[in-house]
Amino acid sequence: MRVAQNSDQRSPEFFRFLEQSLQLASRARDIQRLFDRLSISHDASFYVPFIGFAKPSRFGHLHLAAGQGYIIVTLVIESLMNKFIEGENTFGARNYAPLPVVLTRGEGCHVWDTDGNRYLDMMSAYSAVSHGHAHPKLVQVMRAQSGRLSVVSRAFYTDQLAPFLEKACGLARMDRALPMNTGVEAIETALKAARRWAYEVKGIADDAAEIIVCRGNFHGRTIAAVAMSSETQYRRHFGPFPPGFRSIDYADVQALEAAINPNTAAFVVEPIQGEGGINVPPNGYLAACETICRNNNVLLICDEIQTGLGRTGKFLAGEHDDVHPDIVVLGKALGGGLYPVSLMLARREIVDLFEPGDHGSTFGGNPLAAAIGLAALNVLIDEKLIENSEAMGRRLNKGLRELASPLIKEVRGKGLLIGMEIDSQGPDARTVCERLMEHGILTKETHETVVRIAPPLIIDRGTVDWAIETIGKTLKGLTD
Ligand SMILES: Cc1ncc(COP(=O)(O)O)c(C=O)c1O
């Protein structure tokens, strides 16, 4: 990148300084759009010829100052993004550490920031946006239904809920479903169902039921969900926790067998641990768990909130092992990337343990949610997103392995749920995510070493190949 030295009075050092500053910045962009969108300080116009060479920093703004005895000049290109970042940091709780990018629009696999930069979304809102952003059919259903009837509570029947539940039960091979909103509410519902089953069907003494969970799990953020967690940060100073959970190692069949006792109600497991680091158990693990649960009259609860709905190349990830759990929990992509929709699905005799007034949610199963949920399931099937997830996942997985980057310790996953483990000698996963952002790919680390790669299931070959190439270039840049 060169800066033309056609501006007479400035010293060569100034131009070197300017050039260096521009070298530090990293993404090319359209100069016209930049000026349309950004506010530039009053004396910056002089430097307009140079901006054409500028590659703005990841914050979308460039702060150039030449001082130290030369002519003192400040060029400030202030991004709109800072205002929003500061606003969130000032008025919002700081319970997330977002990458410094402010998004304003999404379409398909891509999102745009407030400065007009386009990114490939390889995170899909932790798999909630499997259908891509603003899927036209889903947006159309949402518009139509919200103009007709959105929320009436479950005090009344609506014409939307039955078709949605019927479709979901059919696809998940379950008898009945209980609708909630977020994933963790559906998990909570599953825990309640399992405990009630333990007391009323299995005959466990009151308040003695135990539920086995796996270390490294992620089932959400309520007190019950963090009571199941082994992650210190998720639990610190949130106690006391409800009792009745027993932790075992993930992917350890013997540990499950050993942990079961007469008071065991259920075993809760993610077919692939997502937040825990995209941990893929050996083939046959879930099937072995199912057998152990059956033999011991223990319910198998699969948390498919992240792995379900085609994310791993099957409708449910449990299908890779041909498993048919007692309870399945779905969320995230069930809302088509537009709305929170979750379900606990189970066999009739389990769901029927709930009687009117036992459990519920004002918004759960509302007609808007039901209409979107049904449309999300239909799109998944009609547009063959599950098959695409399998094919594109295979391609992406293979492509990432073939990069043979010294920074990549392992690439693992199924379908389009992929974890790229960064060698602990290299940069941390957050740094990799920040660099990927500069190169136009958005994703998020999970723990210190794993970069999560989970694009919308609509992604096509060309975009997958671009992503592989760009990830390769980014990693190369980190080793050079
Ligand atoms: C496997 C799993 N279970 C439960 C949850 C919680 O879902 P929600 O954030 O919608 O409450 C998540 C969210 O990441 C998840 O990945």
Ligand as a Chemical Component Dictionary entry (heavy atoms), coordinates in Angstrom:
data_LIG
# 
_chem_comp.id                   LIG 
_chem_comp.type                 NON-POLYMER 
_chem_comp.pdbx_formal_charge   0 
_chem_comp.three_letter_code    LIG 
# 
loop_
_chem_comp_atom.comp_id 
_chem_comp_atom.atom_id 
_chem_comp_atom.alt_atom_id 
_chem_comp_atom.type_symbol 
_chem_comp_atom.charge 
_chem_comp_atom.model_Cartn_x 
_chem_comp_atom.model_Cartn_y 
_chem_comp_atom.model_Cartn_z 
_chem_comp_atom.pdbx_ordinal 
LIG C1 C1 C 0 -27.035 -27.092 24.231 1  
LIG C2 C2 C 0 -27.702 -25.858 24.747 2  
LIG N1 N1 N 0 -28.676 -25.963 25.649 3  
LIG C3 C3 C 0 -29.317 -24.892 26.126 4  
LIG C4 C4 C 0 -28.985 -23.619 25.719 5  
LIG C5 C5 C 0 -29.707 -22.427 26.269 6  
LIG O1 O1 O 0 -30.510 -21.846 25.304 7  
LIG P1 P1 P 0 -31.015 -20.342 25.498 8  
LIG O2 O2 O 0 -29.814 -19.455 25.447 9  
LIG O3 O3 O 0 -31.968 -20.110 24.364 10 
LIG O4 O4 O 0 -31.696 -20.293 26.827 11 
LIG C6 C6 C 0 -27.961 -23.470 24.780 12 
LIG C7 C7 C 0 -27.548 -22.121 24.341 13 
LIG O5 O5 O 0 -26.479 -21.895 23.830 14 
LIG C8 C8 C 0 -27.302 -24.609 24.293 15 
LIG O6 O6 O 0 -26.311 -24.507 23.389 16 
# 
loop_
_chem_comp_bond.comp_id 
_chem_comp_bond.atom_id_1 
_chem_comp_bond.atom_id_2 
_chem_comp_bond.value_order 
_chem_comp_bond.pdbx_ordinal 
LIG C1 C2 SING 1  
LIG C2 N1 SING 2  
LIG C2 C8 DOUB 3  
LIG N1 C3 DOUB 4  
LIG C3 C4 SING 5  
LIG C4 C5 SING 6  
LIG C4 C6 DOUB 7  
LIG C5 O1 SING 8  
LIG O1 P1 SING 9  
LIG P1 O2 DOUB 10 
LIG P1 O3 SING 11 
LIG P1 O4 SING 12 
LIG C6 C7 SING 13 
LIG C6 C8 SING 14 
LIG C7 O5 DOUB 15 
LIG C8 O6 SING 16 
# 
